[in-house]
């Protein structure tokens, strides 16, 4: 987004989510949309470092890189069930400020184990919250590995998983 704003001018690009950028175009750019797309496509962008989850199965250690997140998903494995739900909310700035109204997500994580134990985590949707809920329910490292792999396969986890 920064690279686009530097190329096209401040306020030209707005991040809608982690993978979507909205570009506002002026009248001149409307006459040549292909040229605009070519300019944007050629921009050099510094990508963030890949996020990583490292699991040492022998010691039961789980290390999460900063920024590891989980999309809305339900997980069931053995007697464990994890449910991550995201609800869009509107964040309204105070009057007379320069802030913008934005849609933000409130996330709720629920974990249950066969027999009725429930662990409720809110309001973030980090993988750390899911791991904490699983640990409180007594999940073993092998369970975590299987769950993380399934999350990645389902597209709900965008991180590299390294099992040691």
C-alpha positions as CSV (number, residue, x, y, z in Angstrom):
1,X,0.0,0.0,0.0
2,X,2.8,2.4,0.8
3,X,4.5,1.8,-2.5
4,X,1.2,2.5,-4.4
5,X,0.6,5.7,-2.4
6,X,4.2,6.8,-3.1
7,X,3.7,6.2,-6.9
8,X,0.1,7.5,-7.3
9,X,-0.1,10.0,-4.4
10,X,-1.2,10.0,-0.8
11,X,-4.6,8.4,-0.2
12,X,-4.6,6.5,-3.6
13,X,-4.5,3.1,-1.9
14,X,-6.4,1.7,1.0
15,X,-5.9,-1.7,2.6
16,X,-9.2,-3.5,3.0
17,X,-7.7,-6.6,4.6
18,X,-4.4,-8.5,4.6
19,X,-4.7,-9.4,1.0
20,X,-6.8,-6.7,-0.6
21,X,-5.9,-3.1,-1.5
22,X,-8.5,-0.7,-3.0
23,X,-7.0,1.9,-5.4
24,X,-8.9,5.1,-6.0
25,X,-8.4,6.4,-9.5
26,X,-8.8,9.9,-11.0
27,X,-10.3,10.9,-14.3
28,X,-7.0,10.7,-16.2
29,X,-6.3,7.2,-14.9
30,X,-9.9,6.1,-15.9
31,X,-9.0,6.9,-19.5
32,X,-6.0,4.5,-19.3
33,X,-6.7,1.7,-16.8
34,X,-4.2,-0.7,-18.5
35,X,-1.4,1.8,-18.0
36,X,-2.4,2.3,-14.4
37,X,-2.3,-1.4,-13.7
38,X,1.0,-1.7,-15.5
39,X,2.5,1.0,-13.2
40,X,1.2,-0.7,-10.1
41,X,2.3,-4.1,-11.3
42,X,5.9,-2.9,-11.7
43,X,6.2,-1.5,-8.2
44,X,8.9,-3.0,-6.0
45,X,7.4,-4.1,-2.7
46,X,9.2,-5.4,0.4
47,X,7.4,-8.4,1.6
48,X,7.0,-9.2,5.3
49,X,9.1,-12.1,6.7
50,X,7.2,-15.4,6.6
51,X,5.5,-16.3,9.8
52,X,6.4,-19.7,11.2
53,X,5.2,-22.2,13.8
54,X,7.9,-24.4,15.2
55,X,7.0,-27.5,17.2
56,X,9.3,-29.8,19.1
57,X,7.3,-32.9,19.5
58,X,9.8,-34.5,21.9
59,X,9.7,-31.7,24.5
60,X,6.2,-30.5,23.7
61,X,7.4,-27.0,22.9
62,X,5.4,-24.8,20.5
63,X,7.0,-21.5,19.3
64,X,4.8,-19.1,17.3
65,X,6.2,-16.3,15.1
66,X,4.7,-12.9,15.4
67,X,1.6,-12.3,13.3
68,X,0.4,-15.9,13.1
69,X,-3.4,-15.7,12.7
70,X,-6.2,-18.2,12.2
71,X,-9.2,-17.5,9.9
72,X,-12.8,-18.4,10.9
73,X,-12.8,-22.1,11.3
74,X,-14.1,-25.1,13.3
75,X,-11.7,-27.9,14.4
76,X,-12.6,-31.3,15.8
77,X,-10.0,-33.9,16.6
78,X,-10.6,-36.8,18.9
79,X,-12.6,-35.4,21.8
80,X,-11.4,-31.8,21.2
81,X,-13.4,-29.2,19.4
82,X,-12.2,-25.6,18.6
83,X,-14.4,-23.0,17.0
84,X,-13.1,-19.6,15.8
85,X,-15.8,-17.1,14.8
86,X,-15.2,-13.6,13.4
87,X,-17.9,-10.9,13.6
88,X,-17.4,-7.7,11.6
89,X,-17.9,-4.5,13.7
90,X,-17.9,-0.9,12.7
91,X,-15.3,1.3,14.5
92,X,-16.4,5.0,14.4
93,X,-13.9,7.7,15.1
94,X,-14.7,10.5,17.6
95,X,-16.3,13.7,16.1
96,X,-13.9,16.3,14.8
97,X,-11.1,13.9,14.4
98,X,-9.3,12.9,11.2
99,X,-10.1,9.2,11.8
100,X,-12.0,7.1,9.3
101,X,-14.9,4.7,10.0
102,X,-13.5,1.2,9.5
103,X,-14.8,-2.3,9.7
104,X,-12.9,-4.3,12.3
105,X,-13.3,-7.9,13.3
106,X,-14.1,-9.2,16.8
107,X,-13.1,-12.8,17.2
108,X,-14.2,-15.4,19.6
109,X,-12.5,-18.7,20.2
110,X,-14.3,-21.6,22.0
111,X,-12.7,-24.9,22.9
112,X,-14.5,-27.9,24.3
113,X,-13.4,-31.4,25.2
114,X,-15.7,-34.4,25.2
115,X,-17.4,-34.4,28.5
116,X,-18.3,-30.7,28.5
117,X,-15.3,-28.7,29.5
118,X,-15.3,-25.4,27.8
119,X,-12.6,-22.7,27.4
120,X,-13.6,-19.4,25.9
121,X,-11.0,-17.0,24.5
122,X,-11.7,-13.5,23.2
123,X,-11.3,-11.0,21.5
124,X,-8.3,-11.8,19.3
125,X,-7.8,-14.5,16.7
126,X,-4.2,-15.4,17.1
127,X,-2.9,-18.9,16.9
128,X,-1.5,-18.4,20.3
129,X,-5.1,-18.2,21.7
130,X,-6.0,-21.4,20.0
131,X,-2.9,-23.1,21.4
132,X,-3.7,-21.8,24.8
133,X,-7.2,-23.2,24.6
134,X,-5.9,-26.6,23.4
135,X,-3.3,-26.7,26.2
136,X,-5.9,-25.9,28.8
137,X,-7.9,-28.9,27.5
138,X,-4.9,-31.2,27.7
139,X,-4.0,-31.4,24.0
140,X,-0.7,-33.2,23.3
141,X,2.0,-31.9,20.9
142,X,0.9,-34.6,18.3
143,X,-2.6,-33.2,18.4
144,X,-1.3,-29.7,17.9
145,X,0.8,-30.8,14.8
146,X,-2.3,-32.5,13.3
147,X,-4.5,-29.5,13.9
148,X,-1.9,-27.0,12.6
149,X,-1.4,-29.1,9.4
150,X,-5.2,-29.3,8.9
151,X,-5.6,-25.6,9.4
152,X,-2.9,-24.9,6.8
153,X,-4.5,-27.3,4.4
154,X,-7.9,-25.7,4.9
155,X,-6.3,-22.3,4.2
156,X,-7.2,-21.0,7.7
157,X,-3.5,-20.7,8.7
158,X,-1.0,-18.9,6.6
159,X,2.3,-19.9,8.3
160,X,5.1,-22.3,7.7
161,X,5.0,-25.3,10.1
162,X,8.3,-26.8,11.2
163,X,8.3,-30.0,13.2
164,X,11.5,-30.9,15.0
